[in-house]
Each structure stands twice: as structure tokens, then as C-alpha cells.
Amino acid sequence: MMSALVIVVLGIWMIVSPLAIGAPAFASWNSWVVGVICAICGTQIQRENKVWQAILTYIASACIFVAGFIPRLQGGDELIGRSIIFGALLFIAGVSSFGHHPTIEQHAAPPLR
């Protein structure tokens, strides 16, 4: 539950971050930090049997992290577009992770006769 909230907050941050980022160096660090934190939270969501939300989180966090190494994506329209798209994906994955999802129950095998 807490990891879903963190992903929602980081999704909102990614959407808002182009307004707060002044330098490309900060945009790179922002991408790396957000990407790593989201990947860690994705593992927690996967442990809760929320598979498609975890996969969406992994994809978005990998793209955010890798984009931190591409200088062209650290400013201008590229930064705005990237931040809005991947922030929205994180927001969707986080919001859909809230609530009760049935877990897989394991039963013992019936005895052989």
C-alpha cells in the first residue's frame, strides 16, 4: 500500500518537475533518482500479486532512468513530453494498485488413493 502511494507521488512529481527543473544536470539526477525509487517500489507491488501494475512501473522507471543519460532529453519540449508521459504511466500504475486484490491461495494437493 505504501509503495503504491510512493509511485503516485513520484508520478505527480514527474508531471510537475519540468516546471521546477532549471538545469539539465538536475534533470539527469531527477531521472536517475526517480527511476531507481520507482523500480524498488515496483518490486514491492509485484510481491503483492499486482503484476501488470508492477510491469508498467518497471517499464516507466527504466525509461525514466535511461533518459537521464541522454542529453537531448534533459531540456525543452523533450523533457516536458517525457515527464508527462512517464509520470502519467506511474500515476496510473500507482492508483490502480490501491485497494484489495484477491491473492492466489495455495491448497494442498489431495491425497492419492
PyMOL commands that set and color helices and strands:
alter all, ss='L'
color gray80, all
select helices_A, chain A and resi 2-20+24-47+51-67+71-74+76-96
alter helices_A, ss='H'
color red, helices_A
deselect
rebuild
show_as cartoon
